[in-house]
Amino acid sequence: MLRSRRIANIQRTTISRFSSHHGLFSRRQGKGEQAQPRVMNAEQYWHYNKVKISDLENDESVVDWNKGLSEEQAKVLKPVSTISKSAIENACITFRNAALGTEGDESPLETEIEDVTVYEHADFPGLQIAPGILPPETQVLWISQIMHQYMANPKHKINLQTDYDIEYPVFEDSGETEAPTPSLFTYDPQSTHSTPKNPETQKSLNMAQMLSRKLRWLTLGEQYHWPTRSYPRNGPTTFPSDLSTLVSGLFPHIRPESGVCLLYGQKDYMPVHRDVSELCERALASFSFGCDGIFVIARGEGELEEGEDPKKRTVAIRVRSGDCVHLDNETRWAWHAMPRTIPGSCPQWLAEWPAVKGDAAKRVSEKERKAYQRWKGFMGAKRLNVSVRQVWD
């Protein structure tokens, strides 16, 4: 689960070392998600968690496409494929039409699309990065679909349901063009629409506290069960079809069945873990939205050889809004983490969400538009990560 930097000292002892060897650990070797990494040097993880932003900007070990690849990075990050302009346009337009109910609309995107080069790391087989694959209007609509429509469906679980009974908004037909599902963001930030299940130990929360401070995750489709780290069969929901058309349009080999959506505040981070709960060995596509993050991944399970630099067994990547990290083959089961969210790095055209224009506002009523103004700037301090995966063979 997401952690706050305020409890970083408590978590230090659980991260310890990241293991390394010439090759990555495979899930098929029989170790579970709960196994602890032995050798990712804790210093590396906490370096990115604590380093000053100014020093991070000058850290040449971090892969950052906005700055360009260094000579050393270019030696190991090689172009392996291209996702064509037409494939991206078709996927984004199909998604837009499915989300807005405008099937058959052939109007072009507002953004000029270009081919996207996919890079793979030579030392991390299956670690691929597609920088900037999602255009701005698609990002805004994707976030709106998840945070408005799907989060308002109680069958798509959020972390707060464990401790609170939440009053979900009810659709009221006013005769205007309404979204199919009312949003939790239609509530006033200072109003209260939840009840603690245990009032003796849990405080009542207003909506600002609930959504801005306490909301950590949302699960789409097959419902990942956090306590047991598993997927119960015959779940109550399927992965949203509109989001599925976009993912499958970009990555036809992935059949989207579950999406784990993690919402990071500016001081939140994800400790070292690996994704091994799915009962198939398909690739995983992880999309970034909002503020930048530092993604760290390591390889191998054996001990370091004498004199070996542990930094050679990890790679740190600065992921930005619209980027996709694609994990396949050996890196699908690798230890990884998100030790840092970069404050103030959300693109300006997204920072004011949910007070947005464009496609995401087309089905918003005047009443909803006014309600969203009260939440203006929500995404400016957030990072949303959506990892889409196939669960079953």
N, C-alpha and C positions, 0 to 999 in steps of 0.2 A: 504494500500500500504506500501511498504518498506519505512523506515525512516532512515535518517543518524543521527548518534549520535551528529552531529553538531547542529541539531535543537531539541535536546532532551529537552531543557528548554521550548521551545514552546509547546511541546507535553505533558508536565507534567500535565497540567490542564485538558487535555482530557481523561486521564486515571483514575484519582482519585481513586475510590475504586472498588474493586472486590467484588461482593456479594456472600454470603455464607449461606448455610442452610444444614440440614440433607438430602441431596439429590440434584440432579442436576436439572437445569432448562430444561424442555422439550420444543422443538419447538412447540409442539401441544398445549402448554399453551397459545399461542397467541402473544408472543412478537417477534418483528422483529430484524433483524441484527443491526439496527441503535440504538436500546435501549442501554443505557449506563450501564455498570456493576456498582453495588453499593458497593460491599465489597471486592474485592481483594485489600488488603492493598497495596497502591501505593509504600510503602517502599519495599515490597517484589519484585515488578517488577523492580524498579530502583536499588535495591541492585544488581541484576544480570546484569543489564545494566552497572553499574559503578564499581563493585568490581574488585580489582586487580586480575590478572590471578593467581598469587601465592596463594592468599587467596581462590580463586575459586577451585583450585586444592585440597585444604584441607577442603573444605566445605562438611561436612558429610551429610548435608540435600539433596544434589544433588544425584540422582540415576545415577550411572556410572558403567556399566557392566564391563568395563576394570579394575576397582578397586575391583569389587565384591560388593555384597549387604551387608550393615550393618545388625546387628541383628534386628533393628527396621524395616528396609526396607524389610527384608526377611519375617517379620510377615504379611505384607500387599501385597507384590508382589508374587503371587502364580503361579506356572506353570498350565496352563489350557489346553494346547494342544501342539502337536508337528507337525511341518511340516517336513516330511521325507526327507531324503537325495535324494531318487529317485524322489520325487515330485519337489524338487528344481532343480535337474539336468535336468529333463524333461522340466520344464518351461524355464530354461535358454538356453538349447540347441534349443528348438523350437523358442525362441526369436532370438537367434543368426542366425539360418537358415532363418527365415523370414526377418531379417534385411539385411542379406548378399545375399539373393537370392540363398541359397544353400540347399533348401528343400531336405530332404532325407539323409543329411550328419549326420552320427551317431558317428562321432569322439567325444571323451570325452572332457570335459572341462579341461583347464590347471590346475585349482584349485581343490584340494581335498575337496569335499563337505561332510559336516556332517549334521545330523539332527539338526534342529533349534527349541529350546524350546520357546514357546510363553507365556509371562507372563501377568497376568491381575492384576490391582490394586483393592484390596478389597473395598476400599472406593470410587472408581471411576468406577462404573459398565460400562463396554465397553471399558475402556482404556487398550489397549493391546500393548505390545511391542515385536517385533521380532528382537532382536539384531543380526546384521551381516548376515541378510538373503540373501543379494546379494553378490556373489563373485566378486573379483576385475575385472576380464575380462568382466563380465556382466555390472558392473558399468561404465566402460570406454565406452563400446559400447552403453549403454543407453544414456550417456551424448552426445556422438558423433551423435547419431541419432537425438536427440533434438536440439543440438546447431548447427549442420551442416545442416542436411537435412530439418528438420521441421521449424527451424527459417528462412530458406531461402525461405520458401513459405509464401508470404504476406497474405494468407488467415488465417494463424495462427498468430493472432495479437500479436504485442509487444507494450510496452508503448510508444516507440519513434514515432510510426506512427501517434500519435495524433498531434505532433508538426512538424514532418519532412516528406517530400517526400523522400523515400529511393530508391536508385537505386539498385535493386536486381541483383545479377550476373546471366548471361545467360549461359546456357549449351553450351559448344563448344566441339564437338566430335573430339578429336585429334588422334583417333585410339587406344589410350591406354584404360586401364580399368578405367573408370570414375565413380564417385559417381553419382547416379541418379539425384541429385539436387546439384548444386554448393553451396558452403558455403560462408557466409559473411566473414569467416576467410581466404578466398583466397585473399582478398584485403590487400594491404599494410597498416600497422597500421597508417602511416602518411598520407595516401591518404584520399580524401573526396568523399563520394558517397551519400550524402544526402543534401537536400535543405530545409532551414527553411520555414515553411508555412507563418510565419510572421517575416520577416527579421528585423523589427523595434524592436521586443522584444526578439527574439531568435537568438543566435549566431550559426554560422556554426560550425559543428563538424567534426573532422577527425575520422577515424575508431577506433583509440585507445580511444579517448574520448567517442565515441558512445558505444562501446562494453564493455570497461573496467570501465567506470565511470557512464554512463547514462542508460545503459540497466538494467531494474528492473524486468520485467515480460514478460512471453510468455504464451499464452493460446492455448491448444491443443484441437481439437475436438469441442464440443459445446463451443461457444465463450462467456465466462463470460464478461458481460458489467460492467466495474468498476464504471462509474458514477451513474448508477441506481442499481448496485449490483443485477443484474438479468441475466437470460439466454434467449435471444430472440429465438423464435422457428424458425425452418427451417433454421438453420445456414449453412454457406457455406462449412463447413468441417466436417469430422467425426474423431473420435479419431483414431490415427494411429494403424493399425492392428498388427504391430510387437510388439509395446509396450503393446497392449491389451492382446496378447497371454501370455506375461510374468505375468502381473497382475492377469489375470484370472487363470493362472496355479497355482499361489500361493494362491489366494483367490477366489475360484470358485463362491462365493456368490456375488461378485462385478461385475457388467457389466460396464466396463469403457466407459464413454461417454464424459467426460471432464477432462482435466488436467491443473491445475494452477501451472505454473513453476515460482518460485521466485528465483532470483539471488541476493545473499547477498554479498556485499563487507565486508571487515573486520570491518568496523564501522557501518554497517547497522543493523537494527533490525525491527521486526514486532510488532506494538502496539497491545494492547488487542482487540480481536475481536472474532466473532464466525461465523461459516459457516452454514447459514440457507437459502441460496438462492435456493438450489436444491428442486425440487418439488417431492421428494421421500424421504424415510426414510432409505435408505441403508447405509451401512458402508462406511467409507472413509479410504483410505490407503495413508499415507504420507511417501515418501521415501527421505532419506537424502544422499547427495553426496558432497564430498570435505571437507571443514573445519567443525569442530564440531560446534554445536549450543546448546544453553540452551533453552529447551522447557518447558514452564510453563502452567499448566492448573488448573482451579479452579472449585469448585462445589457449586451449590446452588444459590438461589436468595434472601433468607431472610436475616435479620440482624443477626449479631453475638449475641449469648447469652452472658449474663453478665459474664465476666471473661474468655470467650472463646478465645483461641489463634488463630488468623487468619491464622497462618502458617499451622494449621491442616486442613485448607480447600483448600490448594494448594499443588501441587507436582511439583518439578523441575527435569527434566531428561536431562542428557547430551546425545544428539544424535550424532552419528558418521556416517561416510560414510559407506553406505550399510545397515543401520538400517531402520526399518519401524515402524512407529507409526500407529496403527489401531484404529480408533475411531468408536464405534458402540453404540447402545442403548442410554442411557442418555448422555454419554460423547460426542456423535456425535454433540450435540448442545451446548456444554459447552464453556464458555469463555476461551480463551487460547492466548498465545503470544510466540514470539521468541525474548526475550530481548537482546540476546547476540550471536555474532559470535566469535569464538575463533581463533585469528590470529595464523598462523604457525602450524595449526593442521591437514592440509590436508595430507593424506597418500602420501608418496614419489612416489609410482607407479602411482599416479594420478596427482601429482602437476605439471608435465610438459605438461599436456594436453593443446593444441591439438597436440603437438609433441609426438605421442604415437606409440606403436608397438602392435602386436597381432591382434585380430579379427578386431578391429576398423580401422586398417591400411590396411586391405586386398584389399579394393576397391579404395584405394587412389593412384592417379597417381603421377608420379615423380614431376610434376609441383605443385600439391597440397601439396605434402610432403614438398617441399621447402618453399611454402607459409606458411604452418603451423609452420615451424621453427621460423618464425618471431614473432609468438604469443606464443612461448614456455614459459611455466610457468603461463599461464592465470588462470588455476584452482587452482594454489597454493595459491592464495589470495581470493578465492571465496568459497561460499557455495551455492549449488543448491538444492532447495527443490521442489519436484514434488508431489502434492496431487492429487490423482486420485479418481474421484467420479462418481457415477451414478446420472443423472440429472432428468430423467423422470421415472415415474412408468411404 
